């Protein structure tokens, strides 16, 4: 029911724009599969640490689309380059293209210029934490559920005039859920 109110079918020109993002969607899905899926990601500052849990079903929402085959199928279809354009709906608020534009910079969330912010509220978005790039490029907002912290939304910071600066992340590492192996992306 909620999806009906939030999403709509793209028009012809929007479908063409969406198709231009298909390669980027495949690259981003591969990035998330390699670095986030099946792992707990740890982001630490001098004073705080968050554990981020990512599942393949989070990916669709971060892209700002609704896929009639479902969130899991969207992730798999992106990986396999089998996204069906007629199964996609875009957000009525116009943010889908903004989200897709910053998707190409998503690997910066594992780099040395990441900051962790506290909670924030913007129009219809309320979050508990955000991982953002030092330069005003993108932010991944996070929501704390009863059991874990999960990705909530992907923001194009070039379009935000004010966004919390946050604390510099000094350590980024993952813990594999099956093997408990640790892998460091950034270590101070």
C-alpha angles and dihedrals in degrees: 000000000000092000090059090059097043103039136051138182113273119242123236096273092046090052089055090050091048092052089055088061096052095096090047090050090053092049092047093047090050090049092052092045092051098043109024114021114092092012141088110233118214122204115185133186127181090274109022145036132198129194112214121202115197125186127185089249090065091066098074093055092047088056092053096237139114117220117201091215089058140257096285092050090049091057092047093045091050090051092049096039091241101122110150108219094207090058092059127095124185131215117273091221091067097242098118095087091045091054092047092050093058093043088087090065096049094111088069086078087077096046137094096263099067123125128193116218132191125237125318143174128215123173101295098356125088120174139176098214139358134204109212139174117249090237112060096263113111145343131201108209118211132207125204111224125188091274109022150357114264136181112268112175143351115228132197101223092192085075096047118084095194126030128153113267094214129187124306112260109233099180133034120177141148134223116209109232095220104035100026087225113159121221121188121214094170127013124177 
